[in-house]
Amino acid sequence: MSATEKRITVAAIRLFAERDKPDLTMSERASEAQVARSTLYQKVDSIEQLFTPWSRT
């Protein structure tokens, strides 16, 4: 897992834990991870993927 992917995963988990709602926007996730939205779309195929980082190759 790259440093960027790790930042995205940690940010998503933090947001889900703090807000406890599934309807977070990609902009909110990107902002929390301090990456561009385009980077987020390139690195994340699905929301489920954020919760299974060990399954990525």
PDB file of N, CA, C and O in Angstrom:
ATOM      1  N   MET A   1       0.848  -1.167   0.000  1.00  0.00           N
ATOM      2  CA  MET A   1       0.000   0.000   0.000  1.00  0.00           C
ATOM      3  C   MET A   1       0.900   1.239   0.000  1.00  0.00           C
ATOM      4  O   MET A   1       1.817   1.356   0.812  1.00  0.00           O
ATOM      5  N   SER A   2       0.624   2.141  -0.909  1.00  0.00           N
ATOM      6  CA  SER A   2       1.414   3.368  -0.995  1.00  0.00           C
ATOM      7  C   SER A   2       1.041   4.319   0.144  1.00  0.00           C
ATOM      8  O   SER A   2       0.024   4.133   0.812  1.00  0.00           O
ATOM      9  N   ALA A   3       1.861   5.322   0.352  1.00  0.00           N
ATOM     10  CA  ALA A   3       1.585   6.319   1.389  1.00  0.00           C
ATOM     11  C   ALA A   3       0.268   7.043   1.111  1.00  0.00           C
ATOM     12  O   ALA A   3      -0.485   7.339   2.039  1.00  0.00           O
ATOM     13  N   THR A   4      -0.007   7.325  -0.142  1.00  0.00           N
ATOM     14  CA  THR A   4      -1.254   7.998  -0.510  1.00  0.00           C
ATOM     15  C   THR A   4      -2.450   7.111  -0.210  1.00  0.00           C
ATOM     16  O   THR A   4      -3.450   7.582   0.332  1.00  0.00           O
ATOM     17  N   GLU A   5      -2.360   5.848  -0.554  1.00  0.00           N
ATOM     18  CA  GLU A   5      -3.465   4.917  -0.275  1.00  0.00           C
ATOM     19  C   GLU A   5      -3.695   4.781   1.225  1.00  0.00           C
ATOM     20  O   GLU A   5      -4.835   4.688   1.681  1.00  0.00           O
ATOM     21  N   LYS A   6      -2.621   4.769   1.976  1.00  0.00           N
ATOM     22  CA  LYS A   6      -2.756   4.677   3.432  1.00  0.00           C
ATOM     23  C   LYS A   6      -3.438   5.927   3.982  1.00  0.00           C
ATOM     24  O   LYS A   6      -4.312   5.825   4.843  1.00  0.00           O
ATOM     25  N   ARG A   7      -3.049   7.103   3.496  1.00  0.00           N
ATOM     26  CA  ARG A   7      -3.679   8.358   3.930  1.00  0.00           C
ATOM     27  C   ARG A   7      -5.163   8.363   3.616  1.00  0.00           C
ATOM     28  O   ARG A   7      -5.969   8.806   4.434  1.00  0.00           O
ATOM     29  N   ILE A   8      -5.532   7.879   2.446  1.00  0.00           N
ATOM     30  CA  ILE A   8      -6.936   7.823   2.033  1.00  0.00           C
ATOM     31  C   ILE A   8      -7.710   6.876   2.945  1.00  0.00           C
ATOM     32  O   ILE A   8      -8.815   7.197   3.382  1.00  0.00           O
ATOM     33  N   THR A   9      -7.141   5.727   3.229  1.00  0.00           N
ATOM     34  CA  THR A   9      -7.807   4.740   4.078  1.00  0.00           C
ATOM     35  C   THR A   9      -7.999   5.271   5.488  1.00  0.00           C
ATOM     36  O   THR A   9      -9.088   5.166   6.053  1.00  0.00           O
ATOM     37  N   VAL A  10      -6.952   5.837   6.055  1.00  0.00           N
ATOM     38  CA  VAL A  10      -7.032   6.373   7.419  1.00  0.00           C
ATOM     39  C   VAL A  10      -8.048   7.509   7.484  1.00  0.00           C
ATOM     40  O   VAL A  10      -8.830   7.586   8.431  1.00  0.00           O
ATOM     41  N   ALA A  11      -8.043   8.376   6.502  1.00  0.00           N
ATOM     42  CA  ALA A  11      -8.993   9.492   6.480  1.00  0.00           C
ATOM     43  C   ALA A  11     -10.427   8.995   6.382  1.00  0.00           C
ATOM     44  O   ALA A  11     -11.309   9.514   7.067  1.00  0.00           O
ATOM     45  N   ALA A  12     -10.671   8.003   5.546  1.00  0.00           N
ATOM     46  CA  ALA A  12     -12.032   7.465   5.397  1.00  0.00           C
ATOM     47  C   ALA A  12     -12.511   6.833   6.691  1.00  0.00           C
ATOM     48  O   ALA A  12     -13.653   7.045   7.099  1.00  0.00           O
ATOM     49  N   ILE A  13     -11.669   6.076   7.326  1.00  0.00           N
ATOM     50  CA  ILE A  13     -12.051   5.440   8.587  1.00  0.00           C
ATOM     51  C   ILE A  13     -12.344   6.499   9.640  1.00  0.00           C
ATOM     52  O   ILE A  13     -13.313   6.382  10.389  1.00  0.00           O
ATOM     53  N   ARG A  14     -11.512   7.526   9.697  1.00  0.00           N
ATOM     54  CA  ARG A  14     -11.718   8.605  10.664  1.00  0.00           C
ATOM     55  C   ARG A  14     -13.052   9.314  10.412  1.00  0.00           C
ATOM     56  O   ARG A  14     -13.801   9.576  11.353  1.00  0.00           O
ATOM     57  N   LEU A  15     -13.347   9.619   9.163  1.00  0.00           N
ATOM     58  CA  LEU A  15     -14.610  10.294   8.837  1.00  0.00           C
ATOM     59  C   LEU A  15     -15.814   9.432   9.167  1.00  0.00           C
ATOM     60  O   LEU A  15     -16.781   9.917   9.753  1.00  0.00           O
ATOM     61  N   PHE A  16     -15.767   8.164   8.801  1.00  0.00           N
ATOM     62  CA  PHE A  16     -16.892   7.271   9.092  1.00  0.00           C
ATOM     63  C   PHE A  16     -17.095   7.130  10.599  1.00  0.00           C
ATOM     64  O   PHE A  16     -18.231   7.067  11.069  1.00  0.00           O
ATOM     65  N   ALA A  17     -16.010   7.081  11.348  1.00  0.00           N
ATOM     66  CA  ALA A  17     -16.116   6.944  12.808  1.00  0.00           C
ATOM     67  C   ALA A  17     -16.671   8.213  13.445  1.00  0.00           C
ATOM     68  O   ALA A  17     -17.490   8.140  14.361  1.00  0.00           O
ATOM     69  N   GLU A  18     -16.233   9.366  12.970  1.00  0.00           N
ATOM     70  CA  GLU A  18     -16.672  10.637  13.539  1.00  0.00           C
ATOM     71  C   GLU A  18     -18.111  10.961  13.186  1.00  0.00           C
ATOM     72  O   GLU A  18     -18.872  11.421  14.038  1.00  0.00           O
ATOM     73  N   ARG A  19     -18.484  10.730  11.961  1.00  0.00           N
ATOM     74  CA  ARG A  19     -19.794  11.180  11.472  1.00  0.00           C
ATOM     75  C   ARG A  19     -20.843  10.088  11.456  1.00  0.00           C
ATOM     76  O   ARG A  19     -22.042  10.367  11.456  1.00  0.00           O
ATOM     77  N   ASP A  20     -20.397   8.859  11.441  1.00  0.00           N
ATOM     78  CA  ASP A  20     -21.310   7.721  11.477  1.00  0.00           C
ATOM     79  C   ASP A  20     -22.417   7.821  10.431  1.00  0.00           C
ATOM     80  O   ASP A  20     -23.586   7.554  10.712  1.00  0.00           O
ATOM     81  N   LYS A  21     -22.029   8.208   9.229  1.00  0.00           N
ATOM     82  CA  LYS A  21     -23.013   8.237   8.149  1.00  0.00           C
ATOM     83  C   LYS A  21     -22.355   7.799   6.850  1.00  0.00           C
ATOM     84  O   LYS A  21     -21.207   8.153   6.583  1.00  0.00           O
ATOM     85  N   PRO A  22     -23.062   7.043   6.057  1.00  0.00           N
ATOM     86  CA  PRO A  22     -22.459   6.488   4.841  1.00  0.00           C
ATOM     87  C   PRO A  22     -22.443   7.439   3.647  1.00  0.00           C
ATOM     88  O   PRO A  22     -21.839   7.127   2.620  1.00  0.00           O
ATOM     89  N   ASP A  23     -23.091   8.585   3.765  1.00  0.00           N
ATOM     90  CA  ASP A  23     -23.241   9.454   2.598  1.00  0.00           C
ATOM     91  C   ASP A  23     -22.200  10.566   2.523  1.00  0.00           C
ATOM     92  O   ASP A  23     -22.513  11.674   2.087  1.00  0.00           O
ATOM     93  N   LEU A  24     -20.988  10.289   2.934  1.00  0.00           N
ATOM     94  CA  LEU A  24     -19.921  11.262   2.801  1.00  0.00           C
ATOM     95  C   LEU A  24     -19.576  11.432   1.327  1.00  0.00           C
ATOM     96  O   LEU A  24     -19.600  10.472   0.558  1.00  0.00           O
ATOM     97  N   THR A  25     -19.261  12.636   0.952  1.00  0.00           N
ATOM     98  CA  THR A  25     -18.927  12.886  -0.448  1.00  0.00           C
ATOM     99  C   THR A  25     -17.466  12.558  -0.724  1.00  0.00           C
ATOM    100  O   THR A  25     -16.641  12.504   0.188  1.00  0.00           O
ATOM    101  N   MET A  26     -17.170  12.344  -1.977  1.00  0.00           N
ATOM    102  CA  MET A  26     -15.784  12.103  -2.369  1.00  0.00           C
ATOM    103  C   MET A  26     -14.946  13.345  -2.060  1.00  0.00           C
ATOM    104  O   MET A  26     -13.771  13.228  -1.712  1.00  0.00           O
ATOM    105  N   SER A  27     -15.535  14.519  -2.183  1.00  0.00           N
ATOM    106  CA  SER A  27     -14.808  15.753  -1.857  1.00  0.00           C
ATOM    107  C   SER A  27     -14.415  15.789  -0.387  1.00  0.00           C
ATOM    108  O   SER A  27     -13.301  16.186  -0.045  1.00  0.00           O
ATOM    109  N   GLU A  28     -15.336  15.372   0.484  1.00  0.00           N
ATOM    110  CA  GLU A  28     -15.026  15.332   1.913  1.00  0.00           C
ATOM    111  C   GLU A  28     -13.905  14.338   2.194  1.00  0.00           C
ATOM    112  O   GLU A  28     -13.002  14.615   2.984  1.00  0.00           O
ATOM    113  N   ARG A  29     -13.968  13.207   1.558  1.00  0.00           N
ATOM    114  CA  ARG A  29     -12.933  12.190   1.757  1.00  0.00           C
ATOM    115  C   ARG A  29     -11.586  12.675   1.238  1.00  0.00           C
ATOM    116  O   ARG A  29     -10.560  12.503   1.897  1.00  0.00           O
ATOM    117  N   ALA A  30     -11.592  13.273   0.072  1.00  0.00           N
ATOM    118  CA  ALA A  30     -10.346  13.780  -0.508  1.00  0.00           C
ATOM    119  C   ALA A  30      -9.753  14.882   0.361  1.00  0.00           C
ATOM    120  O   ALA A  30      -8.544  14.914   0.591  1.00  0.00           O
ATOM    121  N   SER A  31     -10.590  15.770   0.837  1.00  0.00           N
ATOM    122  CA  SER A  31     -10.126  16.856   1.690  1.00  0.00           C
ATOM    123  C   SER A  31      -9.503  16.314   2.971  1.00  0.00           C
ATOM    124  O   SER A  31      -8.430  16.759   3.377  1.00  0.00           O
ATOM    125  N   GLU A  32     -10.165  15.366   3.603  1.00  0.00           N
ATOM    126  CA  GLU A  32      -9.657  14.775   4.840  1.00  0.00           C
ATOM    127  C   GLU A  32      -8.319  14.073   4.609  1.00  0.00           C
ATOM    128  O   GLU A  32      -7.444  14.113   5.475  1.00  0.00           O
ATOM    129  N   ALA A  33      -8.154  13.444   3.474  1.00  0.00           N
ATOM    130  CA  ALA A  33      -6.913  12.730   3.156  1.00  0.00           C
ATOM    131  C   ALA A  33      -5.853  13.655   2.568  1.00  0.00           C
ATOM    132  O   ALA A  33      -4.709  13.249   2.364  1.00  0.00           O
ATOM    133  N   GLN A  34      -6.236  14.891   2.299  1.00  0.00           N
ATOM    134  CA  GLN A  34      -5.341  15.878   1.696  1.00  0.00           C
ATOM    135  C   GLN A  34      -4.804  15.415   0.348  1.00  0.00           C
ATOM    136  O   GLN A  34      -3.609  15.493   0.065  1.00  0.00           O
ATOM    137  N   VAL A  35      -5.738  14.926  -0.477  1.00  0.00           N
ATOM    138  CA  VAL A  35      -5.412  14.544  -1.853  1.00  0.00           C
ATOM    139  C   VAL A  35      -6.462  15.163  -2.777  1.00  0.00           C
ATOM    140  O   VAL A  35      -7.545  15.549  -2.338  1.00  0.00           O
ATOM    141  N   ALA A  36      -6.130  15.248  -4.031  1.00  0.00           N
ATOM    142  CA  ALA A  36      -7.088  15.734  -5.022  1.00  0.00           C
ATOM    143  C   ALA A  36      -8.174  14.681  -5.233  1.00  0.00           C
ATOM    144  O   ALA A  36      -7.931  13.485  -5.073  1.00  0.00           O
ATOM    145  N   ARG A  37      -9.363  15.135  -5.591  1.00  0.00           N
ATOM    146  CA  ARG A  37     -10.438  14.172  -5.866  1.00  0.00           C
ATOM    147  C   ARG A  37     -10.036  13.201  -6.953  1.00  0.00           C
ATOM    148  O   ARG A  37     -10.355  12.015  -6.874  1.00  0.00           O
ATOM    149  N   SER A  38      -9.340  13.685  -7.965  1.00  0.00           N
ATOM    150  CA  SER A  38      -8.922  12.797  -9.059  1.00  0.00           C
ATOM    151  C   SER A  38      -8.007  11.691  -8.538  1.00  0.00           C
ATOM    152  O   SER A  38      -8.075  10.557  -9.013  1.00  0.00           O
ATOM    153  N   THR A  39      -7.157  12.011  -7.572  1.00  0.00           N
ATOM    154  CA  THR A  39      -6.292  10.999  -6.964  1.00  0.00           C
ATOM    155  C   THR A  39      -7.130   9.968  -6.227  1.00  0.00           C
ATOM    156  O   THR A  39      -6.859   8.769  -6.302  1.00  0.00           O
ATOM    157  N   LEU A  40      -8.131  10.429  -5.525  1.00  0.00           N
ATOM    158  CA  LEU A  40      -9.010   9.519  -4.798  1.00  0.00           C
ATOM    159  C   LEU A  40      -9.697   8.558  -5.765  1.00  0.00           C
ATOM    160  O   LEU A  40      -9.746   7.353  -5.518  1.00  0.00           O
ATOM    161  N   TYR A  41     -10.224   9.091  -6.862  1.00  0.00           N
ATOM    162  CA  TYR A  41     -10.886   8.235  -7.851  1.00  0.00           C
ATOM    163  C   TYR A  41      -9.907   7.240  -8.479  1.00  0.00           C
ATOM    164  O   TYR A  41     -10.294   6.117  -8.802  1.00  0.00           O
ATOM    165  N   GLN A  42      -8.652   7.638  -8.655  1.00  0.00           N
ATOM    166  CA  GLN A  42      -7.656   6.723  -9.224  1.00  0.00           C
ATOM    167  C   GLN A  42      -7.286   5.604  -8.266  1.00  0.00           C
ATOM    168  O   GLN A  42      -7.021   4.480  -8.694  1.00  0.00           O
ATOM    169  N   LYS A  43      -7.267   5.902  -6.984  1.00  0.00           N
ATOM    170  CA  LYS A  43      -6.776   4.958  -5.987  1.00  0.00           C
ATOM    171  C   LYS A  43      -7.854   4.074  -5.377  1.00  0.00           C
ATOM    172  O   LYS A  43      -7.546   3.011  -4.838  1.00  0.00           O
ATOM    173  N   VAL A  44      -9.116   4.496  -5.454  1.00  0.00           N
ATOM    174  CA  VAL A  44     -10.188   3.772  -4.775  1.00  0.00           C
ATOM    175  C   VAL A  44     -11.239   3.323  -5.781  1.00  0.00           C
ATOM    176  O   VAL A  44     -11.862   4.144  -6.454  1.00  0.00           O
ATOM    177  N   ASP A  45     -11.427   2.022  -5.874  1.00  0.00           N
ATOM    178  CA  ASP A  45     -12.434   1.480  -6.786  1.00  0.00           C
ATOM    179  C   ASP A  45     -13.833   1.506  -6.181  1.00  0.00           C
ATOM    180  O   ASP A  45     -14.824   1.662  -6.894  1.00  0.00           O
ATOM    181  N   SER A  46     -13.903   1.353  -4.860  1.00  0.00           N
ATOM    182  CA  SER A  46     -15.200   1.328  -4.191  1.00  0.00           C
ATOM    183  C   SER A  46     -15.035   1.705  -2.730  1.00  0.00           C
ATOM    184  O   SER A  46     -13.930   1.665  -2.188  1.00  0.00           O
ATOM    185  N   ILE A  47     -16.133   2.070  -2.101  1.00  0.00           N
ATOM    186  CA  ILE A  47     -16.109   2.385  -0.676  1.00  0.00           C
ATOM    187  C   ILE A  47     -15.695   1.161   0.126  1.00  0.00           C
ATOM    188  O   ILE A  47     -14.954   1.274   1.103  1.00  0.00           O
ATOM    189  N   GLU A  48     -16.169   0.002  -0.282  1.00  0.00           N
ATOM    190  CA  GLU A  48     -15.822  -1.230   0.425  1.00  0.00           C
ATOM    191  C   GLU A  48     -14.309  -1.443   0.448  1.00  0.00           C
ATOM    192  O   GLU A  48     -13.756  -1.966   1.415  1.00  0.00           O
ATOM    193  N   GLN A  49     -13.663  -1.035  -0.618  1.00  0.00           N
ATOM    194  CA  GLN A  49     -12.218  -1.202  -0.717  1.00  0.00           C
ATOM    195  C   GLN A  49     -11.509  -0.438   0.408  1.00  0.00           C
ATOM    196  O   GLN A  49     -10.444  -0.857   0.864  1.00  0.00           O
ATOM    197  N   LEU A  50     -12.083   0.662   0.849  1.00  0.00           N
ATOM    198  CA  LEU A  50     -11.455   1.443   1.914  1.00  0.00           C
ATOM    199  C   LEU A  50     -11.392   0.666   3.230  1.00  0.00           C
ATOM    200  O   LEU A  50     -10.559   0.956   4.089  1.00  0.00           O
ATOM    201  N   PHE A  51     -12.259  -0.301   3.379  1.00  0.00           N
ATOM    202  CA  PHE A  51     -12.299  -1.054   4.615  1.00  0.00           C
ATOM    203  C   PHE A  51     -11.582  -2.391   4.506  1.00  0.00           C
ATOM    204  O   PHE A  51     -11.551  -3.158   5.469  1.00  0.00           O
ATOM    205  N   THR A  52     -11.009  -2.676   3.347  1.00  0.00           N
ATOM    206  CA  THR A  52     -10.232  -3.900   3.191  1.00  0.00           C
ATOM    207  C   THR A  52      -8.914  -3.578   2.494  1.00  0.00           C
ATOM    208  O   THR A  52      -8.639  -4.116   1.421  1.00  0.00           O
ATOM    209  N   PRO A  53      -8.095  -2.710   3.084  1.00  0.00           N
ATOM    210  CA  PRO A  53      -6.857  -2.297   2.412  1.00  0.00           C
ATOM    211  C   PRO A  53      -5.892  -3.441   2.176  1.00  0.00           C
ATOM    212  O   PRO A  53      -5.082  -3.378   1.251  1.00  0.00           O
ATOM    213  N   TRP A  54      -5.956  -4.477   2.983  1.00  0.00           N
ATOM    214  CA  TRP A  54      -5.041  -5.603   2.822  1.00  0.00           C
ATOM    215  C   TRP A  54      -5.349  -6.425   1.588  1.00  0.00           C
ATOM    216  O   TRP A  54      -4.528  -7.242   1.172  1.00  0.00           O
ATOM    217  N   SER A  55      -6.534  -6.223   0.983  1.00  0.00           N
ATOM    218  CA  SER A  55      -6.877  -7.004  -0.197  1.00  0.00           C
ATOM    219  C   SER A  55      -6.413  -6.353  -1.492  1.00  0.00           C
ATOM    220  O   SER A  55      -6.512  -6.951  -2.563  1.00  0.00           O
ATOM    221  N   ARG A  56      -5.908  -5.133  -1.394  1.00  0.00           N
ATOM    222  CA  ARG A  56      -5.427  -4.429  -2.597  1.00  0.00           C
ATOM    223  C   ARG A  56      -4.080  -4.950  -3.005  1.00  0.00           C
ATOM    224  O   ARG A  56      -3.284  -5.392  -2.177  1.00  0.00           O
ATOM    225  N   THR A  57      -3.833  -4.892  -4.306  1.00  0.00           N
ATOM    226  CA  THR A  57      -2.525  -5.291  -4.810  1.00  0.00           C
ATOM    227  C   THR A  57      -1.886  -4.160  -5.550  1.00  0.00           C
ATOM    228  O   THR A  57      -0.772  -4.302  -6.053  1.00  0.00           O
TER     229      THR A  57
END
